[in-house]
Amino acid sequence: MGSVLPVSAAESLADFDYQTYADTYLDLKAAFGYNAAALYNHYETSGKAEGRVAIFTDGASSATTVESLATFDYKAYADTYPDLKAAFGYDAAALYNHYVNSGKAEGRVAVFTAAATAQPAQTATTTKTTVSEKLDPLPPLNPSKMPDWFDARTPVESMTNARLVAEYNALVPYMEEHDLSFEGPLSRKEELLSEMNIRLTRYDYYEEYKEAFGEKAAAGIKNEPAYQRAAASDITPLREFMG
């Protein structure tokens, strides 16, 4: 973990062993989790005066850490400052720009690591289905960009069955990973699920009705838009997904 340094050593955030500090003081762990910036702020502003002990490494590894977007722990910065999280969500670039342009001057603390959890470039997200269909971009982490993303989404009625499943399977884990509870992503999730459900329901109803009463009697169901959307491509992905 590192060693306890003499009082004269520089006690910087980069050298602060926040995990040990949290594990040593369970009240702080309950309050801040493993939020490095919040734990460091606590130690500097009150923990030291309370007689709490913190460990600082020798700084050998942190000396080479460059303050860049690639090493910027944007999640820790957002979680430490709720006002910024409300404004930018987990938008790494926006949070980094804030820190560089004003946050540092305001005395806000940021964490930079050699293995930071950098945000993937959303413009490069092009997940494909088994039929090589390009999916819509995933939701932006900046709330202010959410309306434009939502307005630009592909209508679910125009998608193949395989793409509906792929869109849902790409969106939901992403929402869970980034704790997205905004109206746009939630609405998108619901409309994908609703479209899958109505397609499979009408498709199966047609097949059952045709078997019971004949194809001519089931013609009305076959002309329904939901059935036609379901029958326009392979139904297997929907059946496998919906169980």
C-alpha positions as CSV (number, residue, x, y, z in Angstrom):
1,M,0.0,0.0,0.0
2,G,2.8,2.4,0.8
3,S,4.4,3.7,3.9
4,V,3.5,6.5,6.3
5,L,5.6,9.5,5.3
6,P,7.2,12.0,7.7
7,V,5.3,15.2,8.5
8,S,7.6,17.1,6.1
9,A,6.6,15.0,3.1
10,A,4.2,16.5,0.6
11,E,0.7,15.3,1.3
12,S,-0.8,15.4,-2.1
13,L,-4.0,13.9,-3.5
14,A,-1.9,11.9,-6.0
15,D,0.0,10.2,-3.1
16,F,-3.0,9.8,-0.8
17,D,-4.0,6.1,-0.1
18,Y,-7.7,6.7,0.0
19,Q,-8.6,3.0,0.1
20,T,-6.7,2.5,3.3
21,Y,-8.2,5.7,4.8
22,A,-11.7,4.5,4.0
23,D,-11.1,1.0,5.3
24,T,-9.6,2.3,8.5
25,Y,-12.5,4.6,9.3
26,L,-15.8,2.9,8.5
27,D,-17.8,6.1,9.2
28,L,-16.0,7.8,6.3
29,K,-16.4,4.7,4.1
30,A,-20.1,4.8,4.7
31,A,-20.2,8.5,3.9
32,F,-17.8,8.7,0.9
33,G,-17.2,5.1,-0.3
34,Y,-13.9,5.0,-2.2
35,N,-14.3,8.6,-3.5
36,A,-10.6,9.6,-3.4
37,A,-11.2,13.4,-3.7
38,A,-13.9,13.4,-1.0
39,L,-11.7,11.4,1.4
40,Y,-8.7,13.5,0.8
41,N,-10.7,16.7,1.4
42,H,-12.0,15.2,4.6
43,Y,-8.5,14.4,5.8
44,E,-7.1,17.8,4.9
45,T,-10.0,19.8,6.3
46,S,-10.9,17.9,9.4
47,G,-9.5,14.4,9.6
48,K,-6.0,15.5,10.4
49,A,-7.2,17.8,13.2
50,E,-9.3,14.9,14.6
51,G,-6.1,12.8,14.9
52,R,-7.0,10.4,12.1
53,V,-4.0,8.8,10.3
54,A,-3.6,8.7,6.5
55,I,-1.0,7.0,4.4
56,F,0.8,8.7,1.6
57,T,2.9,6.8,-0.9
58,D,6.4,7.9,-1.8
59,G,5.2,9.6,-4.9
60,A,7.4,7.6,-7.3
61,S,4.6,6.4,-9.5
62,S,2.5,9.6,-9.3
63,A,5.4,11.8,-10.3
64,T,5.0,10.7,-13.9
65,T,1.2,11.0,-14.0
66,V,0.2,13.8,-16.4
67,E,-2.9,15.9,-15.8
68,S,-4.8,15.1,-19.0
69,L,-8.2,14.0,-20.1
70,A,-6.9,10.5,-20.5
71,T,-5.8,10.3,-16.8
72,F,-8.7,12.4,-15.4
73,D,-11.0,10.5,-13.0
74,Y,-14.2,12.2,-14.2
75,K,-16.4,10.1,-12.1
76,A,-14.7,11.0,-8.8
77,Y,-14.8,14.7,-9.8
78,A,-18.5,14.6,-10.6
79,D,-19.3,12.5,-7.5
80,T,-17.4,14.9,-5.3
81,Y,-19.2,18.0,-6.6
82,P,-23.0,17.5,-7.0
83,D,-23.4,20.8,-8.7
84,L,-21.1,19.7,-11.5
85,K,-22.7,16.3,-11.7
86,A,-26.1,18.0,-12.1
87,A,-24.7,20.2,-14.9
88,F,-22.5,17.8,-16.8
89,G,-23.5,14.3,-15.7
90,Y,-20.5,12.0,-16.3
91,D,-19.4,13.9,-19.5
92,A,-15.6,13.4,-19.1
93,A,-14.6,16.2,-21.5
94,A,-17.0,18.7,-20.0
95,L,-15.8,17.9,-16.5
96,Y,-12.2,18.1,-17.4
97,N,-12.7,21.4,-19.2
98,H,-14.4,22.7,-16.1
99,Y,-11.5,21.6,-13.8
100,V,-8.8,23.1,-16.1
101,N,-10.7,26.4,-16.9
102,S,-12.2,27.2,-13.5
103,G,-12.3,24.3,-11.0
104,K,-8.6,24.3,-10.1
105,A,-8.8,28.1,-9.5
106,E,-11.8,27.6,-7.3
107,G,-9.9,25.1,-5.2
108,R,-11.7,22.0,-6.4
109,V,-9.8,18.8,-6.2
110,A,-9.4,16.3,-9.1
111,V,-7.9,12.9,-9.2
112,F,-5.5,11.9,-12.0
113,T,-4.3,8.3,-12.3
114,A,-2.2,6.4,-14.7
115,A,-5.1,4.0,-15.2
116,A,-8.0,6.5,-15.1
117,T,-11.5,5.4,-16.0
118,A,-11.6,7.5,-19.1
119,Q,-15.0,7.9,-20.8
120,P,-15.1,6.2,-24.2
121,A,-15.7,8.5,-27.2
122,Q,-19.4,8.2,-27.8
123,T,-19.1,9.2,-31.4
124,A,-17.2,6.0,-32.1
125,T,-19.9,3.7,-30.6
126,T,-21.1,1.6,-33.6
127,T,-22.3,-1.7,-32.2
128,K,-23.6,-4.0,-34.9
129,T,-26.2,-6.7,-34.9
130,T,-25.8,-10.1,-36.5
131,V,-27.2,-8.7,-39.7
132,S,-24.6,-5.9,-39.7
133,E,-27.0,-3.1,-38.9
134,K,-25.4,0.0,-37.3
135,L,-27.1,1.0,-34.1
136,D,-28.0,4.5,-32.8
137,P,-25.4,6.3,-30.6
138,L,-25.7,5.6,-26.9
139,P,-27.1,8.5,-24.7
140,P,-24.7,11.3,-23.9
141,L,-23.6,11.6,-20.3
142,N,-24.1,15.4,-20.4
143,P,-27.8,16.1,-19.6
144,S,-27.9,19.2,-21.8
145,K,-27.2,17.1,-24.9
146,M,-29.9,14.6,-24.1
147,P,-32.8,16.3,-26.0
148,D,-30.8,16.3,-29.3
149,W,-29.9,12.7,-28.8
150,F,-33.5,11.7,-28.1
151,D,-34.9,13.7,-31.1
152,A,-32.4,12.0,-33.5
153,R,-33.2,8.4,-32.5
154,T,-34.3,6.0,-35.1
155,P,-38.1,5.2,-34.9
156,V,-38.6,1.7,-33.5
157,E,-41.3,1.0,-36.2
158,S,-38.6,1.1,-38.9
159,M,-36.2,-1.4,-37.2
160,T,-35.8,-5.1,-37.9
161,N,-36.5,-7.5,-35.1
162,A,-32.8,-8.2,-34.7
163,R,-32.0,-4.5,-34.4
164,L,-34.7,-3.9,-31.8
165,V,-33.1,-6.6,-29.6
166,A,-29.6,-5.3,-30.3
167,E,-30.6,-1.7,-29.5
168,Y,-32.1,-2.7,-26.2
169,N,-29.1,-4.9,-25.2
170,A,-26.7,-2.1,-25.9
171,L,-28.7,0.6,-24.1
172,V,-29.7,-1.1,-20.8
173,P,-26.3,-2.2,-19.6
174,Y,-24.9,1.3,-20.6
175,M,-27.7,3.0,-18.5
176,E,-26.9,0.8,-15.5
177,E,-23.2,1.3,-15.8
178,H,-23.5,5.1,-15.8
179,D,-26.6,5.3,-13.6
180,L,-28.7,7.1,-16.2
181,S,-32.1,7.8,-14.9
182,F,-33.0,10.7,-17.3
183,E,-36.3,10.8,-19.0
184,G,-34.8,10.3,-22.5
185,P,-33.0,7.0,-22.0
186,L,-35.8,5.7,-19.8
187,S,-38.4,6.5,-22.6
188,R,-36.2,4.9,-25.2
189,K,-35.8,1.7,-23.2
190,E,-39.6,1.5,-22.7
191,E,-40.4,2.1,-26.4
192,L,-38.0,-0.6,-27.5
193,L,-39.5,-3.0,-25.1
194,S,-43.0,-2.1,-26.0
195,E,-42.4,-2.5,-29.7
196,M,-40.8,-5.9,-29.2
197,N,-43.7,-7.0,-27.1
198,I,-46.4,-5.9,-29.4
199,R,-44.7,-7.4,-32.5
200,L,-44.3,-10.8,-30.9
201,T,-47.8,-10.7,-29.4
202,R,-49.5,-10.0,-32.8
203,Y,-47.2,-12.4,-34.6
204,D,-48.1,-15.3,-32.3
205,Y,-51.8,-14.3,-32.2
206,Y,-51.9,-14.5,-36.0
207,E,-50.3,-17.9,-36.1
208,E,-52.6,-19.3,-33.4
209,Y,-55.8,-17.8,-35.0
210,K,-54.8,-19.1,-38.4
211,E,-54.3,-22.6,-37.0
212,A,-57.6,-22.5,-35.3
213,F,-59.8,-20.8,-37.9
214,G,-57.9,-20.8,-41.1
215,E,-55.8,-18.3,-43.0
216,K,-58.7,-16.5,-44.5
217,A,-60.2,-15.8,-41.1
218,A,-56.9,-14.5,-39.9
219,A,-56.4,-12.1,-42.8
220,G,-57.5,-9.1,-40.7
221,I,-54.7,-9.7,-38.2
222,K,-52.2,-10.2,-41.0
223,N,-53.0,-6.7,-42.3
224,E,-52.3,-5.1,-38.9
225,P,-49.1,-2.8,-38.9
226,A,-47.7,-4.5,-35.8
227,Y,-47.9,-8.0,-37.4
228,Q,-46.4,-6.7,-40.7
229,R,-43.5,-5.2,-38.9
230,A,-42.9,-8.5,-37.0
231,A,-43.2,-10.6,-40.2
232,A,-40.9,-8.3,-42.2
233,S,-37.8,-9.9,-40.8
234,D,-36.7,-13.0,-38.9
235,I,-38.8,-13.4,-35.8
236,T,-36.3,-15.6,-34.0
237,P,-34.3,-12.8,-32.2
238,L,-37.5,-11.5,-30.7
239,R,-38.7,-14.9,-29.7
240,E,-35.3,-15.7,-28.0
241,F,-35.2,-12.4,-26.3
242,M,-38.8,-12.3,-25.0
243,G,-38.6,-16.0,-24.0
